[in-house]
């Protein structure tokens, strides 16, 4: 059975085999001297010929995720009445008001005075 390979798997196999061939590993297929000269003794081309002929003893395992037999259950969120929502929101607002600093509103007159005094200093 010939496995269908993705382009990534094919590239990985060809690269690994080409490296082996470049390091003087024996060829797994008989290639004539003329054919080797045609492909200019290119290790990648030789690896491609070997892969296409199906002689490479390389296999790829493609594990599938484990299948669960249990049925999926929908999580039910507790329903909250409008009164309860308003009560929770008011409690949160109180907490925020107590924990945070209250910033005073900017007084335009004070800002104008600050701008005038800084321009006089310059």
N, C-alpha and C positions, 0 to 999 in steps of 0.2 A: 504494500500500500504506500503510495507516494503522498506525503503530507503537503498540504498547501502552506507555503511559507509566506509570511509577511515580508515586506521589503526590508524591515529591520532585522528579522531573523536571517534572511538571505545574506544581507551585508555582513552580519556577524560571523556567519559560517564561512563565507568567502574570505573574509579578512583573516580568520584564524587559520584556515587551510593554506592561504597564500603565504602567511608567515612561516608555517611549517615547511612549505616547499622552498621558500627563500633560504631556509636554514638547512638545506640539503636532505630533507625527508624524502623517502622513496615515493615515486609516483604510484598511484593506485590503478592507473589505466595505462595501457600501452599507447604511446603517442609516437608516431614516426618522427625521424629527424627532420624531414621536410616540413611537417606540420609545426614542429617546435620553432623552426626558422621563420615560418609564416607569422607566428604570434610573437616572434622575437624573444623567445624564452621568458615571457612575462609570467611571473608566478600567479598573478591574479587571473589571467586568462586560463592558465592551466587549471587552477582551482575551479573556475567556472565550468570548464569542460567536465571535470570530475563530478561536480555537483549535478550538472544537467544529465549526466549519464547514470546517476543514481548509485555510484559505488562508494560514496563517502559513508563511513560508519558513524555518522552523527545523527542523533535523534533529538527532537525537542519535545519536552513535556509541557503541555498546556493545561494546568489544573483548573478545574471549574470550582466556583465557590460551593460550599456545602449547602445542600438543599434542606430546607426546614419543612417539616410536615405540618407544623402548627398553623392554624389560621391566624391571620393578623387581626388584632383587636383594636377597635377605635377607642381612643382615650376620650372620655367624656369630661368636659370642663364643668365645674359646678356653676349653676346659673345663679346670678346675683340680681336681686331686685333693684329697681331704680333708687329707692330710698336708701338701700344699703350702699350703693355706689356713691351717692351724694355724701353719705356719712363718712365713708372711707376717704373721699377726696378732701373733705373739710378737715379730717384728722391729719392728712398729709400736709395740707396747707399750713396748719398750726405748727407742725413739726418744722417745716421749712422756715416759717417766720421766727420761731424760737431759736433755731440753730444758726441762722444767717445774720450778717450784719445789715442793719438798715442804713441805706445810703440816703443822705439828705439830698433834696432836690437842689440843683444849682440855682443860686440867686443871680440873676443877670446883672444887678447893680454891683455886686461884689466882683464878678468877672470883669466888668468894665473898669473898676478901680484897679484891679490887678494888672490889666493890660496897659492902663495909663501909667502906672508906676514903673512897669518894666520898660516902657518906651522912653520915659524920662531918664532912666539910668543909662540907657545906651548912648 
